[in-house]
Amino acid sequence: MKRYSLVTFLIISTLLIFAQDGAKKKNIFEAMQTTDSTSGAFVKIHQDERIEKVVSGTKSGLKTGGTANGYRVQVFSSNVQRVAKTEAFRIERELRSAFPDQEIYVNYTSPFWKVRIGDFKTLQEAQAFREELINEFPSLKKETYTVKDKINI
């Protein structure tokens, strides 16, 4: 008798698991926006659609992944250990607010802290962005130049 109940339990469990996989899964954003049955309350989310795509695992509209040879604009490099790290992250914050669509890379390769921005396929694209960056941040002109790098695509 125990054997039959164990087999029955396993069959039912397996069927339930397959039934859940076949059902359309709601992502967290859809679940949060569902109206509550008792109070009628709901959450309204205002956000960039790219965030939902990243969280739900879909990549449409986002970068495809992988790396290639390309160019970035280096805006900071220092080996002064007392202030270099702090300065690198300060510059990163400023660049993120001014250029939210560009990727920013803070890198430490002993003994240097470096800040680079962008994933440009051609030198011309990188140089054009460099000019735009210098117009926005003239104080970075002395340290800003284009460099060859592995870029994310």
C-alpha positions in Angstrom: 0.0 0.0 0.0 2.8 2.4 0.8 4.5 1.6 -2.5 1.3 2.6 -4.4 0.9 5.9 -2.5 4.6 6.8 -3.1 4.2 6.1 -6.8 1.0 8.1 -6.9 2.7 11.0 -5.1 5.6 11.0 -7.6 3.3 11.0 -10.6 1.2 13.8 -9.3 4.4 15.8 -8.3 5.8 15.3 -11.8 2.6 16.4 -13.5 2.4 19.6 -11.3 6.0 20.5 -12.1 5.4 20.1 -15.9 2.2 22.1 -15.6 4.0 25.0 -13.9 6.7 25.0 -16.6 4.1 25.2 -19.3 2.2 28.1 -17.7 3.2 31.7 -18.6 5.4 33.0 -15.9 4.9 36.5 -14.7 8.0 38.6 -14.1 8.2 40.6 -10.9 7.0 43.7 -12.5 3.8 42.1 -13.8 3.2 40.5 -10.4 3.6 43.8 -8.6 1.2 45.6 -10.9 -1.6 43.0 -10.4 -4.6 44.5 -8.5 -4.9 43.2 -4.9 -8.2 41.2 -4.6 -9.1 42.4 -1.1 -8.1 46.1 -1.1 -8.1 46.8 -4.9 -4.7 48.5 -4.5 -2.0 48.1 -7.2 1.6 49.3 -7.8 2.3 51.5 -10.8 5.9 51.2 -11.9 7.6 54.0 -14.0 11.0 52.8 -15.3 13.1 52.4 -18.4 11.9 49.3 -20.3 15.5 48.0 -20.5 15.5 47.4 -16.8 12.5 45.0 -17.1 14.2 43.3 -20.1 17.4 42.7 -18.1 15.5 41.4 -15.0 13.3 39.1 -17.1 16.2 37.8 -19.1 15.2 39.0 -22.5 17.9 40.7 -24.5 15.9 42.3 -27.3 16.8 46.0 -27.6 20.0 45.5 -25.5 23.6 44.9 -26.5 24.1 41.4 -27.9 27.1 40.4 -25.8 30.6 39.3 -26.6 33.8 41.4 -27.1 35.6 42.8 -30.1 38.6 45.1 -30.8 37.6 48.7 -30.6 38.2 51.9 -28.8 37.3 53.7 -25.6 38.0 57.2 -24.3 40.2 57.2 -21.3 39.5 60.1 -19.0 41.6 59.3 -15.9 44.7 57.4 -15.0 46.7 57.8 -11.8 49.0 55.8 -9.5 48.8 58.2 -6.5 47.4 55.6 -4.1 46.0 58.0 -1.5 43.6 59.7 -3.9 43.4 57.7 -7.1 40.6 55.4 -6.2 38.4 58.1 -4.8 39.1 60.3 -7.8 38.3 57.5 -10.2 34.9 56.8 -8.7 34.1 60.5 -8.4 34.8 60.9 -12.1 32.7 57.8 -12.8 29.7 59.3 -11.0 30.0 62.6 -12.9 30.3 60.8 -16.3 27.3 58.5 -15.5 25.1 61.5 -14.8 26.2 63.3 -18.0 26.3 60.3 -20.3 23.8 57.7 -19.1 23.8 55.8 -22.4 27.5 55.2 -22.3 29.2 52.3 -20.4 31.9 53.5 -18.0 34.7 51.3 -16.8 36.7 51.8 -13.7 39.7 49.6 -13.7 42.6 48.9 -11.3 45.8 47.4 -12.8 48.4 47.8 -10.2 49.5 50.5 -9.6 47.1 52.5 -11.8 43.4 53.4 -11.4 41.9 54.1 -14.8 38.5 55.4 -16.0 37.4 54.7 -19.5 34.1 55.4 -21.2 32.3 53.9 -24.3 32.4 51.0 -26.6 33.3 52.4 -30.0 33.9 50.2 -33.1 35.9 52.9 -34.9 38.5 55.4 -34.0 36.3 58.2 -35.6 33.4 57.4 -33.3 35.7 57.5 -30.3 37.3 60.7 -31.3 33.9 62.3 -32.0 32.7 61.3 -28.5 36.0 62.5 -27.0 35.3 66.0 -28.4 31.8 65.9 -26.9 33.2 64.8 -23.6 35.8 67.6 -23.5 33.0 70.2 -24.3 31.1 68.9 -21.3 34.1 68.5 -19.0 36.9 70.9 -20.1 38.9 70.1 -16.9 39.5 66.6 -18.2 41.1 67.7 -21.5 44.7 67.1 -20.4 44.0 63.4 -19.5 41.4 62.5 -22.1 42.5 60.4 -25.1 41.3 57.5 -27.2 42.7 54.0 -26.5 42.5 50.7 -28.2 40.6 48.2 -26.0 38.4 45.1 -26.0 34.9 46.5 -26.2 31.6 45.0 -25.3 29.2 44.5 -28.3 
